[in-house]
């Protein structure tokens, strides 16, 4: 078996396990307002807080304003990323215009151009750790973390060899400059609420 065939077999096994996990989760009594995703084979359920949602909404509105109604932007939609059983449901994800679903009705991580995660206390380590690594391995061009506890954003760009080469910190109230990236906008954070 070649290295490529081995990787394809491993990816198929991961997808099958993720499908089984999500199928089981759909039948569980997950409380309304909770978000469920799988990071490194571990299931995480977090409540959607108003601060969290307000930041997600503002980021999505900025993207809609920049790209128009035909924009492919989603929140809490499953996308499987490289690594061991990574079925993420990003807070905000922008797909390239040409993106198409696979035969199972899922989006491909290769079509992701931008991800934003808003920090929750219980899952912050995932956003700063394994999810950041998975996004870099997947070569997502722009990864934004909005942290209402620290009152700042972190922008990661230029993925290379499983890491982001460039990182920028912007305190809430400042502008996140994404000109020159695939997103090509200035994100205002003046109204981002803090926790």
N, C-alpha and C positions, 0 to 999 in steps of 0.2 A: 504494500500500500504506500502511495506517495504521501509526502507531507501535506499536499493540497487535499488529497482524498481523506486523509486523517482529520484535517480541520473541518471539512464539510460534514463528515460523519459526526464529529463532536458537536458542531453547530446544530445539526438535525436533532441530536439527542437532547441538547439544551432546550430547543424549541418545543419538543414533545413534552419534556418535564414542565416547562412554563405553561404550556397549554393545559396540562392536567391540573396544575396549581390554580390557574385562573378559573378553570371550569368549577373546581371545588369552591373557590372563593365566591363565585357567583351564586352558589346555593347556600352560603352561610348568611346568617342574619347580621350583616355589616350595618352598623347604625348609619342613618342618613347624615350626610355632611362629612363622612370620613372618606379619606383617600387611601387606596390600597395599591401597593406596588411591591415588586420583588427585587431586592438588591443582594446580589451574591448568594442567591438561594434562600434568603431570609425574607419572610413576609413582614411588611411594615404597614400599619394602619395608623393614620394621623388625622385628627379632626381639622376641618377647615376653619380657621379663625378669621374674624372680620379683617384684621390687619393684613393677614396673609392674602386674603382675597382682594382687598383694595389694591395692593401692589401688583398682583397678577393682572387685574383689570386695567390698571394704568399702563402696564407694559404692552398688553394686547391692543389697547386703544392707540398707543403710539405707533405700533406696527401697522395697524389698519389705516391710520392716517397717512403713513408713509407709502404703503403699497396698494391701498384701495381694497374694494370689496372682494376681488378675486383671490385675495391672499389666502394661502393655506397655513393658517395658524390655529393651534389647538391647545387645550389645557386638559390634563389628566387623561390623555389617550395613550394606551399601551403601545410602546415601541420597544422591541427587543434590541439590546445593545450588546456589543462584544463582551466576553467574560463569562464567568460561571453563573448561569441562571439570572440574567439581568433583564427583567421585564419591567422597565421604567415607565412611569406615567408623569412626564415632566410637567411642571407648573405652566410653562409656556414653551411651545416649540413651533418654529417656523420651518416649513418644508420648501424646497425649491419648487418653482412653478411647474416643472415637468414631472413632479412626483406622481407615482401611481401605486395603488394598493396591490399586494400580492394576491395569490389565489385564495388565501384564507381571509382576505379583507383587511390586512394589516399594512401599515406603512413601513418602509425600509429605512433603517438608520442611515444608510448612505445618502438619503435625500434630505437629511436634517442640516439646515444651515445655521440655526440659532437655537439655543436653549437658555431659558431662564429658570432658576430655582429660587424660591423664596424660603428662607430658613425657618424651620419650626424647631423648637427646643429638642424634641424627641428624635429628630432625624437629621440634625445639623451635621453630624459626623459623616453621614452618607453623602450629603451634598458637597462637602469639602474634601471627601476622601474617595471612596470607590466610584461614585458617580462621575466626579471630575476626571478620574482616570479613564473610565469607560468612554466618556465623551471625547477625551483626547485620543484614545486608541481608535475610536470611530471617525476621527478627524473632523469633528464638528468645528467649523471655523470660529464660532463665537459662543462662549459660555459665560453667562452672567449670573452671579449670585447676589441677591438682595437680602441683606441681613438686618431686619428691623430691631434686633437686640443690640447690635453694635451701631446701628444707624449709618450703615455704609454699604456700598456695592463693590463687588470685585469682578473685574472683567478679565477673562482669559481668552487669548487669541494665539494664532500661529501654532497649531498642534504639530508636533513632530516626535516620532518614536515613542508614542504613548504618553507624552507630556505636553503641557502648554509652555511655549517659549516666552510669551509675553503676558504679564499680569499688570493690571492697573487698579488702584483703589480710589474710589470717589465717595466722599462723605455725603449723606443725604443732604439735599439743598443744593448740591453741585450738579453739573451736567455730565452725563456719561456720553462721551464722544465716541461714536461708532462709525464716523465717516471713514471711508477707506476700507471698510469691511463689507461683507455681503449684505449687511443690514443697512449700512449707509444712512444713519440717522443720529440725531442728538436726543438722548433720552433725558427729560427733565425729572428730577427727583424731589423737587421742592415740596410736593404734596404726599410723598411716601410717608405713611404713618410709622411710628416706632412702637415697640413693645417694651 
